[in-house]
Amino acid sequence: MFFHTSKIFFPLDTSDFKDSEYILLGIPLDITSSFLPGQRFGPSSIRKACFDLETFDIETEVDLKNIKLHDAGDLHITPDMKENIKRIEETVKEFAGKKIVILGGEHSITYPVVKTLKPEAVVSLDAHLDLRDIYLGERFSHACVMRRIRDLGIEEYILGAREASKEEYEFLRNSQIKNTVPEGKKVYLTIDMDLFDLENVGNYVPGGMRFSEGIKLIKEIVQKNEVLGFDICEVCSRIEDKTSITAGKLLYKVLSYMERYKR
């Protein structure tokens, strides 16, 4: 059914595709990585880290063992960025009517997912603006993802940014991009793990959020909007370390919020 995927076991993979409400897909892509590579290992390291986490969430009283989630595995990636974009788009089209959960992979993966889902708004939680028009000769770089989404005419909200180029800053000042939490929208949520103060992310920036601050913000986003899907990207861990465990816990928290405040 899907374009090309490799199956990897995940503890919340409890439903077949037809009966599922959530579809999980790994996109192990890091070909435009410009600092710390290894995002291709993100999906597998996050899945492995999840085995050390409780499926029951104390805050929401949701037990994730009871949700209907199907893990579609990891998309097969090629050295050609345009081909990867095509594969992501064609695969996500197969998930129509499902809540989409994506594990990256570098942040460039968000563009083709958003292009296919067509949400009313995209909320980016990221240390960077990712608003460059072109970076190192690549228009579909991880550093350009929000600029490419802007080209689609989709409303954008960027929260947590603490570093930008002059080009990005000037573009932001002259745009309608917001730094507040939207309300009453059908949104796609993209989370770059450099939002937090963690090592083993693609482009670390000092001064990141505490985990408690990040999930408080995410909770507000989920409470006020209909979340069509989300991604967690830029994990460069090969093993279950602090970064991959934090990403796994974040995955569980977002799912528990989506269940608790289901629309």
C-alpha positions in Angstrom: 0.0 0.0 0.0 2.7 2.5 1.0 5.4 3.7 -1.4 8.4 1.8 0.1 8.8 1.1 3.8 10.8 -1.1 6.1 8.9 -2.3 9.2 10.4 -1.6 12.6 8.6 -2.7 15.8 7.1 0.0 18.0 5.4 -0.6 21.4 2.2 1.3 20.5 1.7 -0.6 17.2 -1.6 -2.1 18.2 -3.8 -1.8 15.1 -3.8 -2.7 11.5 -3.9 0.0 8.9 -7.7 -0.2 8.2 -8.8 0.1 11.8 -6.2 2.6 13.0 -6.9 6.3 13.9 -3.2 7.2 14.0 -0.5 6.3 11.5 3.2 6.5 12.5 5.8 6.9 9.7 9.5 7.2 10.1 11.4 9.3 7.5 15.1 8.7 8.0 16.4 11.6 5.9 19.4 13.8 6.5 20.9 14.6 3.1 20.7 18.4 3.5 22.2 18.3 7.0 24.5 21.2 7.5 26.1 20.7 10.9 25.6 17.5 12.9 24.5 14.6 10.7 22.7 11.5 11.8 19.1 12.4 11.7 18.5 9.3 9.6 18.9 7.3 12.9 16.2 9.4 14.6 13.2 7.2 13.9 14.8 4.0 15.1 16.4 5.5 18.2 13.1 7.2 19.2 11.2 3.9 18.8 13.8 2.0 20.9 13.7 4.7 23.6 9.9 4.3 23.9 10.3 0.8 25.2 11.7 2.4 28.5 8.6 4.6 28.9 5.3 4.0 30.6 2.3 4.1 28.2 0.1 5.5 31.0 0.2 9.3 31.3 -0.4 10.6 34.8 -1.4 14.1 33.7 -4.1 13.2 31.3 -4.9 9.7 32.7 -4.7 8.4 29.1 -3.2 4.9 28.6 -1.7 4.9 25.1 -2.0 1.1 24.9 -5.7 1.7 24.2 -5.2 4.1 21.2 -5.6 2.7 17.6 -2.2 3.3 16.1 -0.5 1.6 13.2 3.2 1.9 12.5 3.8 1.9 8.8 7.6 1.6 9.2 10.3 3.8 7.7 10.2 5.3 4.3 13.0 4.2 1.9 15.1 7.3 1.2 17.2 8.0 -1.9 20.1 10.5 -2.5 17.7 12.6 -4.7 15.9 15.2 -2.6 13.1 15.7 -5.2 12.5 12.0 -5.4 12.3 11.9 -1.6 9.7 14.7 -1.6 7.7 12.7 -4.1 7.9 9.6 -2.1 6.8 11.4 1.1 3.8 13.0 -0.7 2.6 9.8 -2.3 2.9 7.8 1.0 1.1 10.4 3.1 -1.7 10.5 0.5 -2.4 6.9 1.4 -3.1 8.0 5.0 -6.1 10.1 4.2 -8.5 10.3 7.1 -5.9 9.3 9.7 -4.0 11.4 12.2 -0.4 11.6 11.0 2.6 11.0 13.2 6.0 11.5 11.6 9.4 10.7 13.1 12.4 12.4 11.4 14.7 12.8 10.0 15.8 16.4 9.3 13.3 19.2 9.3 13.0 19.3 5.5 10.6 16.3 5.8 7.8 18.7 7.0 7.3 20.4 3.7 6.0 17.5 1.7 3.8 16.3 4.6 2.2 19.7 4.9 1.8 20.0 1.2 -0.2 16.8 1.2 -2.3 17.4 4.3 -3.1 21.0 3.5 -3.8 22.2 7.1 -5.1 25.7 7.7 -2.0 26.5 9.7 1.4 25.1 10.6 2.8 25.6 14.1 6.6 25.2 14.3 8.4 24.8 17.6 12.1 25.4 16.8 15.2 27.2 17.8 15.5 28.5 14.2 13.1 30.3 11.9 14.0 28.0 8.9 12.9 30.9 6.6 15.9 31.0 4.2 15.0 31.0 0.5 18.0 28.8 -0.4 20.7 27.3 1.7 24.0 25.7 0.4 22.4 25.6 -3.1 19.2 23.7 -1.9 15.7 25.3 -1.9 14.4 22.2 0.0 17.0 22.3 2.8 16.1 21.9 6.4 16.9 25.6 6.8 14.3 26.5 4.2 11.3 24.4 5.3 9.1 27.2 6.7 9.9 29.4 3.7 8.7 26.6 1.3 5.6 26.1 3.4 5.0 29.9 3.2 5.1 29.5 -0.6 2.1 27.2 -0.2 0.0 30.0 1.2 -0.5 28.3 4.5 -0.7 30.3 7.7 2.4 30.0 9.9 3.1 30.2 13.6 6.8 30.0 14.8 7.4 29.6 18.5 10.6 29.2 20.4 13.0 30.6 17.8 16.2 32.2 19.3 18.5 32.3 16.3 18.1 33.6 12.7 20.1 35.0 9.7 19.6 38.6 8.8 17.8 37.5 5.6 15.3 35.4 7.7 14.8 38.2 10.3 14.0 40.8 7.6 11.6 38.3 5.9 9.9 37.7 9.2 9.5 41.4 9.9 7.8 41.9 6.5 5.5 38.8 6.8 2.4 37.9 8.6 4.0 35.0 10.5 2.9 34.9 14.1 4.6 33.9 17.3 1.5 33.2 19.3 -0.6 30.1 19.8 -3.4 29.8 17.2 -6.9 29.1 18.1 -9.7 27.3 16.2 -7.5 26.1 13.4 -6.9 22.7 11.7 -3.2 22.6 12.4 -0.1 20.6 11.7 2.5 20.7 14.5 6.2 20.4 13.7 8.7 20.0 16.6 12.4 20.4 16.1 14.2 18.9 19.1 16.6 21.9 19.2 13.7 23.6 20.8 15.1 22.1 24.0 18.5 22.3 25.5 19.8 19.0 24.3 22.8 17.5 22.6 22.6 15.2 19.6 20.3 17.5 17.6 21.1 18.8 14.1 21.9 22.4 15.0 22.2 23.0 18.7 21.6 26.5 20.1 22.1 27.3 23.8 19.3 28.5 25.9 16.6 26.0 24.9 13.3 25.4 26.7 12.9 23.0 29.6 10.8 20.0 28.7 8.1 21.1 31.1 7.8 24.5 29.2 7.6 22.8 25.9 4.8 20.4 26.8 2.9 23.1 28.4 3.0 25.0 25.1 2.0 21.9 23.2 -0.9 21.2 25.5 -2.2 24.7 24.8 -1.9 24.2 21.1 -3.8 20.9 21.2 -6.5 22.3 23.5 -7.2 25.2 21.2 -7.0 23.6 17.8 -7.7 20.4 15.8 -4.3 18.7 15.3 -4.3 16.9 12.0 -0.8 15.5 12.6 2.7 16.3 14.0 6.3 15.5 13.5 9.3 15.2 15.8 12.5 15.8 13.9 16.3 16.5 14.1 17.2 13.7 16.5 20.8 12.6 15.7 21.0 9.8 18.3 22.1 6.3 17.2 21.2 4.8 20.6 18.7 5.4 23.5 20.3 8.5 25.0 18.9 11.6 26.7 17.8 13.2 23.3 16.0 10.1 21.9 14.4 9.4 25.3 13.2 13.0 25.5 11.8 12.7 21.9 10.1 9.5 22.9 8.5 11.0 25.9 7.4 14.0 23.8 5.8 11.6 21.3 3.8 10.0 24.1 2.8 13.4 25.6 1.5 14.8 22.3 -0.5 11.6 21.7 -1.9 11.7 25.2 -3.0 15.3 24.7 -4.6 14.5 21.3 -6.5 11.7 23.0 -7.5 13.7 26.0 -8.7 16.8 24.0 -9.9 14.9 21.0 -12.1 16.8 18.6 
